[in-house]
Amino acid sequence: MANSPQSKKRARQNEARFQVNKARRSRIRTYLRKVEEAIASGDKDAAASALKAAQPELMRGVTKGVFHKNTAARKVSRLSARVKALG
């Protein structure tokens, strides 16, 4: 349990940051799910546009410290390969 004023403030800041990051992660996952659904439906145009919308969200997550840079790059790379493979 936090006792000193500094540690109490730190606990408050950590909780606030956790909530912000949680919302950001959820938002990014929603964008990724839209791409997955478009790929599953076989609609190349919808998948490409969903990927185009998801890419900046993922990279914003990197700049905000929610995801590691290589993780985001890997996700984008794999999704773009799957979209490209759609006939």
C-alpha positions as CSV (number, residue, x, y, z in Angstrom):
1,M,0.0,0.0,0.0
2,A,1.3,3.5,-0.9
3,N,2.1,5.5,2.2
4,S,4.1,8.6,1.2
5,P,2.5,11.4,-0.7
6,Q,4.8,10.7,-3.7
7,S,3.9,7.0,-3.8
8,K,0.2,7.9,-3.5
9,K,0.4,10.3,-6.5
10,R,2.4,7.6,-8.4
11,A,-0.4,5.1,-7.8
12,R,-3.0,7.6,-9.1
13,Q,-0.9,8.4,-12.2
14,N,-0.3,4.7,-12.9
15,E,-4.1,4.0,-12.7
16,A,-4.9,6.9,-15.0
17,R,-2.2,5.8,-17.5
18,F,-3.5,2.2,-17.3
19,Q,-7.0,3.3,-18.2
20,V,-5.8,5.4,-21.2
21,N,-3.5,2.6,-22.5
22,K,-6.4,0.1,-22.1
23,A,-8.7,2.2,-24.2
24,R,-6.0,2.7,-26.8
25,R,-5.2,-1.0,-27.0
26,S,-8.9,-1.8,-27.3
27,R,-9.3,0.8,-30.1
28,I,-6.4,-0.7,-32.0
29,R,-7.7,-4.2,-31.6
30,T,-11.0,-3.1,-33.0
31,Y,-9.3,-1.8,-36.1
32,L,-7.4,-5.0,-36.5
33,R,-10.5,-7.1,-36.1
34,K,-12.2,-5.1,-38.9
35,V,-9.3,-6.0,-41.2
36,E,-9.5,-9.7,-40.1
37,E,-13.3,-9.7,-40.8
38,A,-12.8,-8.2,-44.2
39,I,-10.1,-10.8,-45.0
40,A,-12.4,-13.6,-43.8
41,S,-15.2,-12.3,-46.0
42,G,-12.9,-12.3,-49.0
43,D,-13.5,-8.7,-49.9
44,K,-10.2,-7.4,-51.1
45,D,-11.3,-3.7,-51.4
46,A,-12.8,-3.7,-47.9
47,A,-9.8,-5.4,-46.5
48,A,-7.4,-3.0,-48.1
49,S,-9.3,0.1,-46.9
50,A,-9.6,-1.4,-43.4
51,L,-5.8,-2.1,-43.4
52,K,-5.2,1.5,-44.5
53,A,-7.3,2.8,-41.6
54,A,-5.6,0.4,-39.1
55,Q,-2.0,1.2,-40.0
56,P,-1.9,4.7,-38.5
57,E,-3.7,3.6,-35.4
58,L,-1.1,0.8,-34.8
59,M,1.7,3.2,-35.4
60,R,0.1,5.8,-33.0
61,G,0.0,3.0,-30.4
62,V,3.8,2.6,-30.9
63,T,4.4,6.3,-30.4
64,K,2.2,6.3,-27.3
65,G,4.1,3.3,-25.9
66,V,1.3,0.8,-26.0
67,F,3.0,-1.5,-28.5
68,H,6.6,-2.2,-29.4
69,K,7.7,-0.9,-32.8
70,N,8.6,-4.3,-34.1
71,T,5.3,-5.8,-32.9
72,A,3.3,-3.2,-34.9
73,A,5.5,-3.7,-37.9
74,R,5.1,-7.4,-37.8
75,K,1.3,-7.1,-37.5
76,V,1.1,-4.7,-40.4
77,S,3.4,-6.8,-42.5
78,R,1.4,-10.0,-41.9
79,L,-2.0,-8.4,-42.5
80,S,-0.8,-6.7,-45.7
81,A,0.5,-10.0,-47.0
82,R,-2.8,-11.6,-46.3
83,V,-4.7,-8.8,-48.0
84,K,-2.4,-9.0,-51.0
85,A,-3.0,-12.7,-51.2
86,L,-6.7,-12.2,-51.6
87,G,-7.8,-12.9,-55.2
